[in-house]
Amino acid sequence: MKDILTGIFVQFAKSGDPTPDPRADVKWPQWTQDDPRHFVFDFHPRLSRNLMDSKFLDFWEQLASQPKRHREEL
């Protein structure tokens, strides 16, 4: 995973294109409303369109909606 992320960031810094290797099976195209694919960082990197329907997003939305609890330290 470290090598995948490093390759993506280095390639994006060098060329503006985050695809880590032009010969890679997965090309990371620019996001548009007509083509709203996102990149899934996994052991098998891939493009997906179902981010908004995922349980993962529901978890973060629920967490963000909970009130913050502040505590004064002694």
PAFIVO-471222 format. One record per residue: z, x, y of N, C-alpha, C, O in turn. Coordinates in pm, whole numbers, plus 32768, in hexadecimal, padded with zeros to 4 digits. Layout:
N
+------+------+------+------+------+------+------+------+------+------+------+------+
!  n_Z !  n_X !  n_Y ! ca_Z ! ca_X ! ca_Y !  c_Z !  c_X !  c_Y !  o_Z !  o_X !  o_Y !
+------+------+------+------+------+------+------+------+------+------+------+------+
!    Z !    X !    Y !    Z !    X !    Y !    Z !    X !    Y !    Z !    X !    Y !
...
+------+------+------+------+------+------+------+------+------+------+------+------+
# end
This chain:
74
+------+------+------+------+------+------+------+------+------+------+------+------+
!  n_Z !  n_X !  n_Y ! ca_Z ! ca_X ! ca_Y !  c_Z !  c_X !  c_Y !  o_Z !  o_X !  o_Y !
+------+------+------+------+------+------+------+------+------+------+------+------+
! 8000 ! 8053 ! 7F8A ! 8000 ! 8000 ! 8000 ! 8000 ! 8058 ! 807D ! 7FBA ! 803B ! 80DE !
! 804F ! 80C3 ! 807A ! 8055 ! 811E ! 80ED ! 7FCB ! 8156 ! 810C ! 7FA3 ! 815D ! 8180 !
! 7F82 ! 817D ! 80A6 ! 7EFD ! 81B6 ! 80B9 ! 7E9B ! 814E ! 80F1 ! 7E45 ! 816E ! 8143 !
! 7EA8 ! 80D3 ! 80C4 ! 7E51 ! 8068 ! 80F6 ! 7E69 ! 8052 ! 818A ! 7E0B ! 8050 ! 81DA !
! 7EE8 ! 8040 ! 81B1 ! 7F09 ! 8028 ! 823D ! 7EE4 ! 809E ! 8296 ! 7EAD ! 808B ! 8302 !
! 7F01 ! 8116 ! 8268 ! 7EDE ! 818D ! 82B6 ! 7E47 ! 8194 ! 82CA ! 7E19 ! 81AF ! 8339 !
! 7DFB ! 817D ! 8261 ! 7D6A ! 8181 ! 826C ! 7D35 ! 811A ! 82CF ! 7CD8 ! 8137 ! 831B !
! 7D6E ! 80A4 ! 82CE ! 7D43 ! 803A ! 832A ! 7D60 ! 8060 ! 83BA ! 7D0A ! 8052 ! 8410 !
! 7DD9 ! 8091 ! 83D6 ! 7DFD ! 80B5 ! 8460 ! 7DAD ! 812C ! 8492 ! 7D81 ! 812D ! 8505 !
! 7D99 ! 818F ! 843E ! 7D4B ! 8205 ! 8466 ! 7CBB ! 81DE ! 8481 ! 7C82 ! 8206 ! 84E6 !
! 7C80 ! 8190 ! 8428 ! 7BF5 ! 8167 ! 843A ! 7BE5 ! 8113 ! 84B8 ! 7B82 ! 8123 ! 8500 !
! 7C44 ! 80BA ! 84D3 ! 7C3C ! 8067 ! 854B ! 7C48 ! 80BC ! 85CA ! 7C01 ! 80A4 ! 862B !
! 7CA2 ! 811F ! 85C9 ! 7CB2 ! 8177 ! 863D ! 7C33 ! 81CA ! 8656 ! 7C0E ! 81E3 ! 86C8 !
! 7BF2 ! 81F3 ! 85EA ! 7B79 ! 8246 ! 85F7 ! 7AFF ! 81F6 ! 8621 ! 7AAF ! 8224 ! 8673 !
! 7AF0 ! 817E ! 85EB ! 7A71 ! 8138 ! 85FD ! 7A7B ! 80AA ! 8636 ! 7A16 ! 8071 ! 865D !
! 7AF3 ! 8072 ! 863A ! 7B00 ! 7FE7 ! 8664 ! 7AE8 ! 7F85 ! 85F1 ! 7AF3 ! 7F0C ! 8603 !
! 7AC7 ! 7FB9 ! 857C ! 7AB0 ! 7F68 ! 8504 ! 7B1D ! 7F89 ! 84A0 ! 7B25 ! 7FFB ! 8472 !
! 7B74 ! 7F28 ! 847E ! 7BE4 ! 7F47 ! 8426 ! 7BC2 ! 7F57 ! 8392 ! 7C1A ! 7F7B ! 8343 !
! 7B46 ! 7F3D ! 836B ! 7B23 ! 7F4F ! 82DF ! 7B3A ! 7FE1 ! 82BA ! 7AFB ! 8039 ! 82F3 !
! 7B95 ! 7FFD ! 825C ! 7BBB ! 8086 ! 8240 ! 7B4A ! 80DF ! 820E ! 7B4A ! 8158 ! 8229 !
! 7AED ! 80A8 ! 81C8 ! 7A7F ! 80F8 ! 8192 ! 7A03 ! 809F ! 8193 ! 7A04 ! 8034 ! 8156 !
! 799A ! 80CA ! 81D6 ! 7921 ! 8076 ! 81DC ! 78EB ! 8050 ! 8152 ! 78A4 ! 7FED ! 8145 !
! 790C ! 809F ! 80EE ! 78DE ! 8081 ! 8066 ! 793E ! 8024 ! 801C ! 7926 ! 8002 ! 7FA8 !
! 79AB ! 7FFB ! 805F ! 7A11 ! 7FA8 ! 801E ! 79D8 ! 7F20 ! 7FF8 ! 7976 ! 7EF1 ! 8032 !
! 7A17 ! 7EE3 ! 7F94 ! 79ED ! 7E5E ! 7F68 ! 7A09 ! 7DF3 ! 7FD1 ! 79C4 ! 7D8E ! 7FD7 !
! 7A6E ! 7E0B ! 8025 ! 7A96 ! 7DA8 ! 8088 ! 7A7A ! 7DDE ! 8114 ! 7AAA ! 7E4A ! 8138 !
! 7A2C ! 7D95 ! 8161 ! 7A12 ! 7DB7 ! 81EC ! 7A66 ! 7D58 ! 8241 ! 7A68 ! 7CE0 ! 8228 !
! 7AAB ! 7D8E ! 82A4 ! 7B02 ! 7D3E ! 82F8 ! 7AB7 ! 7D19 ! 8377 ! 7AB5 ! 7D67 ! 83D6 !
! 7A78 ! 7CA3 ! 837B ! 7A2B ! 7C7D ! 83F1 ! 7A86 ! 7C51 ! 8464 ! 7AFB ! 7C31 ! 844F !
! 7A4F ! 7C51 ! 84DB ! 7A99 ! 7C24 ! 8550 ! 7ABB ! 7B90 ! 853F ! 7A67 ! 7B42 ! 8510 !
! 7B35 ! 7B68 ! 8566 ! 7B60 ! 7ADE ! 855C ! 7B1B ! 7A8B ! 85C7 ! 7B12 ! 7AB5 ! 863B !
! 7AEA ! 7A17 ! 85A1 ! 7AB4 ! 79B7 ! 8600 ! 7AE0 ! 792C ! 85D5 ! 7B0B ! 7919 ! 8563 !
! 7AD5 ! 78CB ! 862F ! 7AFA ! 7842 ! 8609 ! 7A99 ! 780B ! 85A1 ! 7ABF ! 77B8 ! 854E !
! 7A1E ! 7839 ! 85A4 ! 79BC ! 780C ! 8540 ! 79D2 ! 784E ! 84B9 ! 79AC ! 7818 ! 8451 !
! 7A10 ! 78C3 ! 84BA ! 7A29 ! 790F ! 843E ! 7AB7 ! 7948 ! 8443 ! 7AC9 ! 79C0 ! 8458 !
! 7B1D ! 78F0 ! 8430 ! 7BA8 ! 7919 ! 8445 ! 7BE9 ! 795D ! 83CC ! 7C59 ! 793C ! 83A6 !
! 7BA3 ! 79BC ! 8391 ! 7BDD ! 7A02 ! 831E ! 7C40 ! 7A6D ! 834E ! 7C2F ! 7AA9 ! 83B8 !
! 7CA6 ! 7A82 ! 82FF ! 7D07 ! 7AEB ! 8319 ! 7D0D ! 7B46 ! 829F ! 7CE2 ! 7B22 ! 8231 !
! 7D42 ! 7BBB ! 82B3 ! 7D4A ! 7C1E ! 8249 ! 7DD1 ! 7C13 ! 8205 ! 7E38 ! 7C0E ! 8247 !
! 7DD1 ! 7C0F ! 8182 ! 7E4C ! 7C0A ! 8133 ! 7E68 ! 7C98 ! 8103 ! 7E1B ! 7CD1 ! 80B6 !
! 7ED8 ! 7CD0 ! 8131 ! 7F00 ! 7D56 ! 8108 ! 7F4C ! 7D4A ! 8085 ! 7FBD ! 7D19 ! 8081 !
! 7F0D ! 7D76 ! 801C ! 7F44 ! 7D68 ! 7F96 ! 7F0F ! 7DDD ! 7F44 ! 7EC0 ! 7E2D ! 7F76 !
! 7F38 ! 7DE7 ! 7EC8 ! 7F02 ! 7E51 ! 7E73 ! 7E6E ! 7E3B ! 7E58 ! 7E26 ! 7E98 ! 7E32 !
! 7E41 ! 7DC1 ! 7E6B ! 7DB3 ! 7D9F ! 7E63 ! 7D8C ! 7D61 ! 7EE9 ! 7D87 ! 7CE6 ! 7EF4 !
! 7D72 ! 7DB3 ! 7F50 ! 7D54 ! 7D7E ! 7FD6 ! 7CDF ! 7D1C ! 7FD1 ! 7C7F ! 7D30 ! 7F86 !
! 7CEA ! 7CB3 ! 8022 ! 7C82 ! 7C4D ! 8022 ! 7C88 ! 7BFE ! 80A4 ! 7CE8 ! 7C07 ! 80F0 !
! 7C1F ! 7BB1 ! 80BB ! 7C1B ! 7B55 ! 812C ! 7C44 ! 7ACB ! 80FD ! 7C2C ! 7AA6 ! 808A !
! 7C82 ! 7A7F ! 8157 ! 7CAD ! 79F8 ! 8135 ! 7C9F ! 799F ! 81B0 ! 7C9B ! 79CF ! 8221 !
! 7C99 ! 791E ! 8197 ! 7C93 ! 78BD ! 8205 ! 7D0A ! 785F ! 8203 ! 7D11 ! 7805 ! 8257 !
! 7D66 ! 786E ! 81A8 ! 7DCF ! 7809 ! 8195 ! 7E56 ! 7830 ! 81D1 ! 7EBD ! 7802 ! 81A1 !
! 7E58 ! 7883 ! 8237 ! 7ED7 ! 78AD ! 8272 ! 7F26 ! 7837 ! 82A8 ! 7FA0 ! 782F ! 8293 !
! 7EE6 ! 77DC ! 82EC ! 7F2D ! 776D ! 832A ! 7F64 ! 770A ! 82C4 ! 7FBD ! 76BC ! 82E6 !
! 7F33 ! 770A ! 824B ! 7F63 ! 76AD ! 81E5 ! 7FCC ! 76EC ! 8189 ! 7FFB ! 76AC ! 812C !
! 7FEF ! 7767 ! 81A4 ! 8044 ! 77AD ! 8144 ! 80D8 ! 778B ! 8156 ! 8104 ! 776A ! 81C4 !
! 8121 ! 7793 ! 80EA ! 81B2 ! 7782 ! 80EE ! 81F3 ! 77F3 ! 813D ! 825D ! 77E2 ! 8177 !
! 81B2 ! 7864 ! 813E ! 81E4 ! 78D7 ! 818A ! 81F0 ! 78B4 ! 821D ! 8256 ! 78D2 ! 825C !
! 818B ! 7876 ! 8256 ! 818D ! 7850 ! 82E2 ! 81F8 ! 77E6 ! 82FA ! 823D ! 77EA ! 8360 !
! 8207 ! 7787 ! 829F ! 826E ! 7721 ! 82AD ! 82F8 ! 7760 ! 82B3 ! 834C ! 7733 ! 8301 !
! 8311 ! 77C5 ! 8263 ! 8392 ! 780B ! 8264 ! 83AF ! 7844 ! 82EE ! 841C ! 7831 ! 8323 !
! 834E ! 788B ! 8328 ! 8364 ! 78CA ! 83AA ! 8371 ! 7864 ! 841A ! 83C0 ! 7878 ! 8477 !
! 8328 ! 77F6 ! 8414 ! 8336 ! 778D ! 8478 ! 83C0 ! 774D ! 8471 ! 83FD ! 7731 ! 84D8 !
! 83F2 ! 7736 ! 83F8 ! 8477 ! 76FD ! 83E7 ! 84E1 ! 775F ! 841A ! 853F ! 7736 ! 845E !
! 84D3 ! 77DC ! 83FB ! 8532 ! 7841 ! 8428 ! 8533 ! 784B ! 84C1 ! 859E ! 7855 ! 84FD !
! 84BF ! 7848 ! 84FE ! 84B5 ! 7853 ! 8590 ! 84EF ! 77D8 ! 85D6 ! 851C ! 77E3 ! 8648 !
! 84F0 ! 7765 ! 8595 ! 8522 ! 76EB ! 85D4 ! 85B9 ! 76DE ! 85CC ! 85F3 ! 7688 ! 860F !
! 85FB ! 7730 ! 857D ! 868C ! 7729 ! 8570 ! 86CD ! 7764 ! 85ED ! 869D ! 77C7 ! 8623 !
! 873B ! 7725 ! 861B ! 877D ! 775A ! 8693 ! 87B6 ! 77E5 ! 8679 ! 87E2 ! 7806 ! 860B !
! 87B2 ! 7834 ! 86E0 ! 87E9 ! 78BC ! 86D5 ! 8881 ! 78B5 ! 86E4 ! 88B5 ! 786B ! 8737 !
! 88C3 ! 7900 ! 8694 ! 8955 ! 7908 ! 869D ! 8979 ! 7990 ! 86D5 ! 8952 ! 79F8 ! 86A0 !
! 89C4 ! 798E ! 8742 ! 89EE ! 7A0B ! 8781 ! 8A82 ! 7A1F ! 8767 ! 8ACF ! 79C0 ! 875E !
! 8AA7 ! 7A9B ! 875B ! 8B31 ! 7ABC ! 873D ! 8B58 ! 7B33 ! 8792 ! 8B10 ! 7B96 ! 879A !
! 8BCB ! 7B28 ! 87D0 ! 8BFB ! 7B98 ! 881F ! 8C41 ! 7BFA ! 87C2 ! 8C96 ! 7BD5 ! 8771 !
! 8C1B ! 7C77 ! 87D0 ! 8C5C ! 7CDF ! 8780 ! 8CDC ! 7D0A ! 87C4 ! 8CE4 ! 7D09 ! 883F !
! 8D40 ! 7D2E ! 8777 ! 8DC0 ! 7D5D ! 87AF ! 8DB4 ! 7DE7 ! 87E7 ! 8E16 ! 7E1E ! 881A !
+------+------+------+------+------+------+------+------+------+------+------+------+
# end
